[in-house]
Amino acid sequence: MKIDVYSATGTKTTTRDLPSGLFDVRINMDLMHQAVTMQQSNRRMPVAHAKKRSEVRGSTKKVYAQKHTGRARRGSLRSPLLRGGGKAFGPKKDRNFTKSMPKAMRHAALRSCLSAQAKNGAILGLESYPETIKTKAFHELLTKLPVQIGRRLLFVVPEKHDAMLMSSRNIPRIRILRAAYLNPEDVLLAKSIVFVGDSIERAEKVFA
């Protein structure tokens, strides 16, 4: 499978072959779904919290005598049966949503996602990007590349690239990601994926 490679000025220069071990594997939809669900679950932070009777502020004194009143056998005012009391079986902020997958399954899911995007023609290459920080220049590059501005775009760099990161941060829906940090969710959400420099070789070394 071949992709087009563009220069830093946005002109097409050549084509290159994608490594089959990373971009031409069998697409496993179930594994991809499991990996994305794991990512989203691990990012989830529980905030809903209802106080149980031991957390409600107030006295624990028995309201009135157990017998000889003709009324209910009432305990303290913290009871879940009373207004202002605790909540029985309410949501708790210490709930754990963490999921895990073996490393081999996570890497297989990523290869499946990359292969799906490659078959959709969503991958292209960029030879390099200069070390100048200028949003206007980055936007001009986007207008020359075969991408849809305004849709989610993923730029994969071999190492941390401060110039590209700072030049793109005021443009919405742009994600700059190091090759070693590729993940199924970012790959599947992107309308186009641009591999910069030798980021494909870096990704192949880690995930293939």
Backbone as JSON, one array per atom type, in Angstrom:
{
  "sequence": "MKIDVYSATGTKTTTRDLPSGLFDVRINMDLMHQAVTMQQSNRRMPVAHAKKRSEVRGSTKKVYAQKHTGRARRGSLRSPLLRGGGKAFGPKKDRNFTKSMPKAMRHAALRSCLSAQAKNGAILGLESYPETIKTKAFHELLTKLPVQIGRRLLFVVPEKHDAMLMSSRNIPRIRILRAAYLNPEDVLLAKSIVFVGDSIERAEKVFA",
  "N": [[0.85, -1.19, 0.0], [0.59, 2.18, -0.89], [1.41, 5.61, -0.07], [1.02, 9.16, -0.46], [3.65, 11.52, -0.28], [4.49, 14.64, 1.09], [6.14, 17.84, 0.83], [7.54, 20.32, 3.12], [6.45, 22.62, 2.23], [4.06, 21.94, 1.16], [3.87, 20.71, -1.32], [3.55, 17.9, -3.45], [5.93, 15.35, -3.39], [6.88, 12.68, -3.58], [6.12, 9.14, -3.42], [5.53, 6.52, -1.01], [5.94, 3.24, 0.36], [3.82, 1.66, 2.67], [4.56, -0.08, 5.68], [3.68, -3.47, 5.82], [3.3, -4.9, 8.14], [2.2, -3.16, 9.92], [0.24, -1.63, 8.72], [-1.31, -3.25, 7.15], [-2.93, -5.42, 8.16], [-5.21, -7.93, 9.41], [-8.42, -6.68, 10.02], [-9.82, -6.28, 13.08], [-12.73, -5.77, 14.45], [-14.0, -6.15, 16.93], [-11.87, -6.25, 18.74], [-10.81, -3.68, 18.4], [-12.94, -2.14, 19.36], [-12.94, -2.96, 22.04], [-10.47, -1.94, 22.89], [-10.79, 0.85, 22.58], [-12.92, 1.29, 24.35], [-11.64, 0.63, 26.74], [-9.75, 2.71, 26.91], [-11.45, 4.97, 27.19], [-12.79, 4.33, 29.54], [-10.7, 4.3, 31.41], [-10.1, 6.95, 31.48], [-12.21, 8.03, 32.72], [-13.66, 9.88, 35.34], [-15.16, 9.55, 38.37], [-17.65, 11.64, 39.72], [-20.1, 11.98, 40.93], [-21.59, 11.78, 44.08], [-23.17, 10.56, 46.85], [-24.07, 11.1, 50.2], [-23.75, 8.69, 52.74], [-25.4, 7.4, 55.71], [-23.52, 7.58, 57.74], [-21.95, 9.69, 56.99], [-23.45, 11.96, 57.05], [-23.92, 15.12, 58.53], [-24.69, 15.69, 61.9], [-26.57, 14.79, 64.87], [-26.39, 11.55, 66.4], [-28.17, 10.69, 68.15], [-30.87, 8.87, 69.53], [-34.15, 9.63, 68.55], [-36.58, 9.59, 70.04], [-38.04, 7.71, 72.73], [-37.94, 4.11, 72.62], [-40.24, 2.65, 73.26], [-43.67, 3.03, 74.47], [-44.61, 5.35, 73.31], [-46.29, 5.18, 71.18], [-45.56, 5.66, 68.64], [-43.5, 5.3, 65.65], [-40.69, 3.02, 65.63], [-38.22, 4.75, 65.94], [-34.92, 5.7, 64.91], [-31.91, 7.53, 64.67], [-31.73, 10.9, 63.26], [-30.29, 10.71, 60.98], [-31.12, 8.7, 59.38], [-31.79, 6.98, 56.33], [-34.48, 7.0, 55.75], [-35.55, 9.41, 56.37], [-36.06, 12.88, 55.53], [-33.24, 14.74, 54.64], [-31.54, 12.92, 55.68], [-29.14, 10.21, 55.3], [-28.23, 8.65, 52.12], [-29.34, 5.67, 50.83], [-27.53, 3.22, 49.16], [-26.51, 5.0, 47.23], [-24.72, 6.83, 44.59], [-21.1, 6.68, 44.54], [-18.04, 8.47, 44.92], [-15.68, 7.12, 44.91], [-15.73, 5.08, 43.12], [-14.45, 2.65, 40.89], [-13.43, 2.67, 37.62], [-11.5, 1.5, 36.11], [-10.01, -0.32, 33.47], [-8.21, -3.01, 31.9], [-5.89, -4.33, 29.48], [-3.99, -6.92, 27.91], [-0.64, -6.3, 26.73], [-0.04, -7.28, 24.16], [-2.57, -7.49, 23.01], [-3.37, -4.81, 23.02], [-1.54, -3.66, 21.24], [-2.17, -5.1, 18.96], [-4.76, -4.19, 18.52], [-4.24, -1.5, 17.89], [-2.76, -1.79, 15.5], [-4.76, -2.84, 13.93], [-6.5, -0.64, 13.81], [-4.9, 1.25, 12.46], [-4.6, -0.07, 10.03], [-7.24, -0.07, 9.12], [-7.65, 2.69, 8.74], [-5.73, 3.14, 6.78], [-6.75, 1.69, 4.64], [-8.93, 3.23, 4.13], [-7.79, 5.37, 2.93], [-6.81, 7.49, 4.43], [-4.3, 8.25, 5.24], [-1.27, 10.03, 4.97], [1.98, 11.36, 4.12], [4.51, 13.56, 5.45], [7.41, 15.25, 4.74], [9.03, 16.88, 6.44], [9.01, 19.44, 9.01], [9.51, 22.87, 9.55], [11.45, 24.57, 12.17], [10.25, 26.89, 12.93], [7.97, 28.96, 14.68], [4.86, 29.62, 13.85], [1.59, 30.29, 13.38], [0.15, 31.05, 11.11], [1.72, 30.11, 8.98], [1.52, 27.37, 9.41], [-1.21, 26.98, 9.0], [-1.38, 27.67, 6.31], [0.02, 25.55, 5.22], [-1.8, 23.48, 5.76], [-3.87, 24.16, 4.02], [-2.77, 23.45, 1.6], [-2.34, 20.75, 1.72], [-3.97, 17.56, 1.12], [-6.31, 17.57, 2.96], [-9.16, 17.99, 5.13], [-9.88, 20.96, 6.43], [-10.95, 21.83, 9.63], [-12.02, 19.4, 10.24], [-11.14, 16.56, 12.31], [-7.69, 16.25, 12.63], [-4.76, 14.36, 12.67], [-1.43, 14.62, 13.51], [1.47, 12.85, 13.36], [4.48, 12.68, 14.97], [8.01, 11.96, 15.08], [9.56, 12.6, 17.36], [9.24, 14.84, 20.19], [7.92, 17.87, 19.06], [8.19, 21.04, 19.36], [7.78, 23.38, 17.84], [5.83, 22.72, 15.89], [3.79, 21.97, 17.59], [3.18, 24.36, 19.0], [2.55, 26.02, 16.9], [0.2, 25.0, 15.98], [-1.7, 25.06, 17.99], [-3.71, 26.97, 18.2], [-5.42, 26.35, 16.22], [-8.39, 24.73, 15.64], [-9.27, 21.28, 16.39], [-6.86, 19.96, 15.81], [-4.38, 17.59, 16.37], [-1.34, 16.82, 17.81], [0.89, 14.23, 17.99], [3.23, 12.02, 19.45], [4.99, 9.3, 17.91], [5.38, 7.04, 19.49], [3.29, 7.2, 21.23], [0.95, 6.54, 19.97], [-2.48, 5.65, 19.73], [-5.55, 3.74, 19.77], [-7.97, 5.29, 19.93], [-7.37, 8.01, 19.18], [-6.45, 7.51, 16.6], [-8.7, 6.44, 15.27], [-10.54, 8.51, 15.49], [-9.54, 10.5, 13.88], [-9.84, 12.28, 10.87], [-7.94, 12.53, 8.9], [-4.58, 11.33, 8.82], [-1.36, 12.36, 9.36], [1.87, 11.47, 8.85], [4.9, 12.53, 10.02], [8.2, 13.08, 8.93], [10.39, 10.5, 9.98], [8.46, 9.11, 11.4], [6.86, 6.9, 10.87], [8.67, 4.78, 10.82], [9.46, 4.86, 13.49], [7.03, 4.2, 14.77], [6.64, 1.65, 13.7], [8.76, 0.3, 14.84], [7.99, 0.19, 17.49], [5.36, -0.89, 17.61], [4.91, -2.81, 15.59]],
  "CA": [[0.0, 0.0, 0.0], [1.4, 3.38, -1.03], [0.83, 6.9, 0.33], [1.7, 10.33, -1.01], [4.52, 12.24, 0.66], [4.53, 16.06, 0.73], [7.23, 18.62, 1.42], [7.11, 21.28, 4.14], [5.71, 23.71, 1.55], [2.77, 21.44, 0.75], [3.9, 20.15, -2.67], [3.78, 16.45, -3.48], [7.29, 15.06, -3.83], [7.08, 11.27, -3.91], [5.25, 8.19, -2.73], [6.27, 5.53, -0.26], [5.19, 2.05, 0.75], [3.55, 1.49, 4.1], [4.93, -1.43, 6.14], [2.5, -4.33, 5.91], [3.1, -5.36, 9.5], [1.54, -2.13, 10.71], [-0.87, -1.01, 8.0], [-2.01, -4.21, 6.28], [-3.26, -6.61, 8.95], [-6.64, -8.21, 9.45], [-9.13, -5.71, 10.85], [-10.62, -6.93, 14.13], [-13.6, -4.73, 14.98], [-14.25, -6.4, 18.35], [-10.67, -5.86, 19.49], [-10.75, -2.23, 18.34], [-13.95, -1.62, 20.29], [-12.48, -3.23, 23.4], [-9.37, -1.04, 23.21], [-11.32, 2.2, 22.74], [-13.68, 1.28, 25.6], [-10.68, 0.66, 27.84], [-9.21, 4.08, 26.99], [-12.45, 5.89, 27.71], [-13.07, 3.98, 30.93], [-9.57, 4.71, 32.24], [-10.12, 8.4, 31.57], [-13.43, 8.43, 33.42], [-13.48, 10.3, 36.73], [-16.47, 9.64, 39.03], [-17.85, 12.87, 40.5], [-21.35, 11.89, 41.68], [-21.38, 11.19, 45.4], [-24.26, 10.76, 47.81], [-23.63, 10.76, 51.55], [-24.46, 7.66, 53.49], [-25.83, 7.91, 57.02], [-22.37, 7.87, 58.61], [-21.31, 10.91, 56.52], [-24.34, 13.1, 57.25], [-23.62, 15.86, 59.75], [-25.81, 15.76, 62.83], [-26.51, 13.92, 66.04], [-26.8, 10.15, 66.25], [-29.03, 10.37, 69.3], [-32.2, 8.34, 69.24], [-35.05, 10.79, 68.6], [-37.44, 9.45, 71.22], [-37.95, 6.38, 73.34], [-38.34, 2.97, 71.78], [-41.59, 2.18, 73.62], [-44.6, 3.85, 75.25], [-44.98, 6.61, 72.65], [-47.28, 4.91, 70.16], [-45.05, 6.06, 67.33], [-42.6, 4.33, 65.02], [-39.44, 2.75, 66.35], [-37.34, 5.65, 65.19], [-33.54, 5.85, 65.33], [-31.39, 8.89, 64.57], [-32.21, 11.69, 62.13], [-29.47, 10.42, 59.8], [-31.68, 7.55, 58.7], [-32.18, 7.21, 54.93], [-35.93, 7.12, 55.62], [-35.95, 10.77, 56.7], [-35.53, 13.95, 54.69], [-32.0, 15.24, 55.21], [-30.71, 11.82, 56.13], [-28.23, 9.64, 54.31], [-28.8, 8.01, 50.94], [-29.03, 4.25, 50.77], [-27.09, 2.7, 47.86], [-26.3, 6.1, 46.29], [-23.43, 6.79, 43.87], [-19.93, 7.0, 45.34], [-16.95, 9.04, 44.12], [-14.53, 6.23, 44.91], [-15.98, 3.98, 42.2], [-13.29, 2.39, 40.04], [-13.8, 2.3, 36.26], [-10.28, 1.1, 35.41], [-9.96, -1.58, 32.72], [-6.86, -3.33, 31.45], [-5.73, -5.29, 28.38], [-2.59, -7.32, 27.7], [0.11, -5.48, 25.78], [-0.18, -7.83, 22.8], [-3.91, -7.14, 22.51], [-3.4, -3.37, 22.76], [-0.79, -3.4, 20.01], [-2.94, -5.67, 17.85], [-5.88, -3.28, 18.27], [-3.71, -0.33, 17.2], [-2.45, -2.18, 14.12], [-6.04, -2.97, 13.23], [-7.01, 0.72, 13.56], [-4.07, 1.85, 11.41], [-4.92, -0.74, 8.77], [-8.54, 0.42, 8.68], [-7.48, 4.05, 8.22], [-4.96, 3.06, 5.54], [-7.66, 1.24, 3.58], [-9.83, 4.35, 3.83], [-7.04, 6.42, 2.27], [-6.73, 8.63, 5.34], [-2.93, 8.42, 5.69], [-0.32, 10.65, 4.06], [3.27, 11.64, 4.73], [5.09, 14.9, 5.38], [8.85, 15.05, 4.86], [9.56, 17.55, 7.62], [8.37, 20.71, 9.34], [10.58, 23.75, 10.08], [11.44, 24.88, 13.6], [9.68, 28.22, 13.14], [6.66, 28.94, 15.33], [4.0, 30.57, 13.18], [0.3, 29.66, 13.1], [-0.24, 31.34, 9.74], [2.44, 29.2, 8.1], [0.96, 26.02, 9.58], [-2.52, 26.98, 8.35], [-1.15, 27.65, 4.87], [0.38, 24.17, 4.89], [-3.03, 22.69, 5.76], [-4.64, 24.45, 2.8], [-2.12, 22.82, 0.45], [-2.41, 19.3, 1.87], [-5.3, 17.02, 0.82], [-7.03, 17.32, 4.2], [-10.32, 18.86, 5.33], [-9.7, 21.85, 7.58], [-12.16, 21.82, 10.44], [-12.2, 18.03, 10.71], [-10.05, 16.13, 13.19], [-6.46, 15.9, 11.93], [-3.73, 13.83, 13.57], [-0.05, 14.7, 13.01], [2.32, 11.95, 14.14], [5.86, 13.13, 14.88], [8.91, 10.95, 15.69], [9.93, 13.09, 18.69], [8.52, 16.06, 20.56], [8.17, 18.95, 18.1], [7.58, 22.21, 19.98], [7.36, 24.36, 16.83], [4.56, 22.27, 15.33], [2.8, 21.97, 18.66], [2.78, 25.73, 19.31], [1.97, 26.63, 15.71], [-1.12, 24.43, 15.7], [-2.59, 25.0, 19.15], [-4.84, 27.87, 18.03], [-6.26, 25.83, 15.15], [-9.2, 23.69, 16.28], [-9.3, 19.89, 15.91], [-5.54, 19.49, 15.41], [-3.74, 16.82, 17.44], [0.05, 16.47, 17.54], [1.13, 13.07, 18.84], [4.46, 11.29, 19.18], [4.73, 7.98, 17.34], [5.34, 6.04, 20.56], [2.05, 7.37, 21.98], [-0.22, 6.25, 19.14], [-3.51, 4.9, 20.44], [-6.7, 3.49, 18.89], [-9.0, 6.34, 19.93], [-6.93, 9.13, 18.35], [-6.35, 7.06, 15.2], [-10.03, 6.27, 14.69], [-11.26, 9.79, 15.46], [-8.95, 11.41, 12.91], [-10.28, 12.22, 9.47], [-6.7, 12.3, 8.15], [-3.42, 11.11, 9.67], [-0.15, 12.8, 8.66], [3.09, 11.0, 9.49], [5.95, 13.51, 9.76], [9.56, 12.55, 9.01], [10.51, 9.05, 10.1], [7.55, 8.64, 12.46], [6.38, 5.56, 10.53], [9.69, 3.83, 11.28], [9.38, 4.81, 14.96], [5.84, 3.45, 15.14], [6.86, 0.26, 13.34], [9.69, -0.28, 15.81], [7.32, -0.01, 18.78], [4.08, -1.61, 17.57], [4.78, -3.85, 14.56]],
  "C": [[0.89, 1.25, 0.0], [0.64, 4.62, -0.53], [1.64, 8.0, -0.34], [2.49, 11.02, 0.09], [4.67, 13.68, 0.16], [5.7, 16.74, 1.43], [6.65, 19.59, 2.45], [6.35, 22.45, 3.53], [4.36, 23.24, 1.03], [2.73, 20.87, -0.65], [4.21, 18.66, -2.6], [5.15, 16.16, -4.08], [7.45, 13.63, -4.3], [5.99, 10.43, -3.26], [6.13, 7.2, -1.97], [5.34, 4.38, 0.12], [5.0, 2.04, 2.27], [3.95, 0.09, 4.53], [3.69, -2.28, 6.39], [2.25, -4.82, 7.33], [2.35, -4.39, 10.38], [0.27, -1.62, 10.05], [-1.63, -1.98, 7.1], [-2.23, -5.52, 7.03], [-4.77, -6.81, 8.93], [-7.32, -7.27, 10.45], [-10.06, -6.45, 11.81], [-11.46, -5.87, 14.83], [-13.84, -4.91, 16.49], [-13.06, -5.96, 19.21], [-10.51, -4.34, 19.51], [-11.73, -1.6, 19.32], [-13.52, -1.81, 21.74], [-11.38, -2.26, 23.82], [-9.87, 0.39, 23.42], [-12.13, 2.31, 24.04], [-12.76, 1.33, 26.8], [-10.11, 2.06, 28.01], [-10.21, 5.03, 27.63], [-12.78, 5.6, 29.16], [-11.95, 4.44, 31.86], [-9.49, 6.22, 32.39], [-11.3, 8.91, 32.42], [-13.15, 8.75, 34.88], [-14.84, 10.41, 37.39], [-16.58, 10.89, 39.89], [-19.12, 12.8, 41.34], [-21.09, 11.18, 43.01], [-22.55, 11.56, 46.31], [-23.79, 10.3, 49.19], [-24.46, 9.61, 52.13], [-24.7, 8.16, 54.91], [-24.65, 8.24, 57.93], [-21.68, 9.16, 58.2], [-22.17, 12.15, 56.73], [-23.99, 13.78, 58.57], [-24.86, 15.94, 60.63], [-25.67, 14.74, 63.94], [-26.94, 12.5, 65.68], [-27.71, 9.72, 67.4], [-30.37, 9.83, 68.82], [-33.23, 9.43, 69.51], [-35.98, 10.74, 69.81], [-37.39, 7.99, 71.66], [-38.46, 5.3, 72.4], [-39.79, 2.6, 72.02], [-42.39, 3.29, 74.31], [-44.92, 5.18, 74.58], [-46.08, 6.41, 71.63], [-46.81, 5.29, 68.76], [-44.09, 4.99, 66.79], [-41.35, 4.14, 65.87], [-38.31, 3.49, 65.62], [-35.93, 5.7, 65.79], [-33.11, 7.3, 65.21], [-31.96, 9.58, 63.33], [-31.38, 11.47, 60.87], [-30.03, 9.28, 58.96], [-32.04, 7.87, 57.25], [-33.67, 7.38, 54.73], [-36.41, 8.55, 55.84], [-35.34, 11.77, 55.73], [-34.31, 14.56, 55.39], [-31.08, 14.16, 55.72], [-29.8, 11.31, 55.02], [-28.99, 9.0, 53.15], [-28.37, 6.56, 50.91], [-28.68, 3.85, 49.33], [-26.94, 3.81, 46.81], [-24.96, 5.98, 45.59], [-22.28, 7.25, 44.76], [-18.79, 7.48, 44.44], [-15.71, 8.16, 44.11], [-14.73, 5.01, 44.0], [-14.83, 3.86, 41.2], [-13.76, 1.91, 38.67], [-12.61, 1.75, 35.46], [-10.44, -0.25, 34.74], [-8.52, -1.81, 32.28], [-6.94, -4.35, 30.31], [-4.27, -5.7, 28.32], [-1.93, -6.47, 26.62], [-0.06, -5.98, 24.34], [-1.54, -7.48, 22.2], [-3.99, -5.65, 22.19], [-2.68, -3.04, 21.46], [-1.53, -3.95, 18.8], [-4.13, -4.77, 17.5], [-5.41, -2.03, 17.52], [-3.36, -0.65, 15.75], [-3.73, -2.32, 13.3], [-6.62, -1.6, 12.89], [-6.22, 1.39, 12.44], [-4.37, 1.23, 10.05], [-6.27, -0.26, 8.23], [-8.44, 1.82, 8.09], [-6.68, 4.05, 6.91], [-5.86, 2.63, 4.38], [-8.67, 2.33, 3.21], [-9.11, 5.5, 3.12], [-6.85, 7.66, 3.11], [-5.3, 8.96, 5.75], [-2.09, 9.07, 4.59], [0.96, 10.99, 4.83], [3.7, 13.08, 4.53], [6.59, 14.75, 5.65], [9.4, 15.65, 6.15], [8.72, 18.79, 7.89], [9.43, 21.61, 9.97], [10.39, 24.05, 11.56], [10.91, 26.28, 13.88], [8.28, 28.11, 13.7], [5.8, 30.02, 14.7], [2.7, 29.86, 12.78], [-0.13, 29.87, 11.66], [0.44, 30.38, 8.76], [1.89, 27.78, 8.21], [-0.41, 25.93, 8.89], [-2.37, 26.95, 6.83], [-0.74, 26.25, 4.4], [-0.87, 23.29, 4.82], [-3.85, 22.92, 4.49], [-4.05, 23.77, 1.57], [-2.14, 21.29, 0.53], [-3.82, 18.81, 1.54], [-6.06, 16.6, 2.08], [-8.19, 18.32, 4.3], [-10.1, 19.68, 6.6], [-11.02, 21.97, 8.32], [-12.54, 20.44, 10.92], [-11.01, 17.64, 11.59], [-8.85, 15.66, 12.36], [-5.42, 15.47, 12.95], [-2.38, 13.9, 12.88], [0.82, 13.85, 13.94], [3.77, 12.34, 13.9], [6.76, 12.09, 15.55], [9.32, 11.32, 17.11], [9.12, 14.35, 18.98], [8.94, 17.21, 19.65], [7.46, 20.21, 18.61], [7.07, 23.21, 18.95], [6.01, 23.98, 16.24], [3.45, 22.32, 16.37], [2.28, 23.39, 18.94], [2.16, 26.42, 18.1], [0.54, 26.17, 15.46], [-2.12, 24.56, 16.84], [-3.77, 25.95, 19.07], [-5.74, 27.46, 16.87], [-7.08, 24.67, 15.72], [-9.07, 22.34, 15.59], [-7.98, 19.42, 15.32], [-4.91, 18.78, 16.6], [-2.34, 16.46, 16.98], [0.43, 15.36, 18.53], [2.45, 12.4, 18.45], [4.13, 9.87, 18.75], [4.61, 6.91, 18.42], [4.05, 6.11, 21.37], [0.81, 7.17, 21.12], [-1.2, 5.38, 19.91], [-4.74, 4.76, 19.55], [-7.71, 4.63, 18.82], [-8.6, 7.51, 19.04], [-6.86, 8.74, 16.88], [-7.73, 6.99, 14.56], [-10.8, 7.58, 14.59], [-10.76, 10.71, 14.34], [-9.54, 11.19, 11.53], [-9.09, 11.96, 8.56], [-5.56, 12.17, 9.15], [-2.18, 11.42, 8.86], [1.06, 12.33, 9.45], [4.25, 11.9, 9.05], [7.31, 12.83, 9.91], [9.6, 11.03, 9.05], [9.62, 8.49, 11.21], [6.98, 7.26, 12.15], [7.38, 4.52, 11.01], [9.66, 3.73, 12.81], [8.18, 3.99, 15.41], [6.01, 1.96, 14.83], [7.78, -0.42, 14.35], [9.0, -0.62, 17.12], [6.16, -1.0, 18.66], [4.02, -2.76, 16.57], [5.24, -5.2, 15.07]]
}
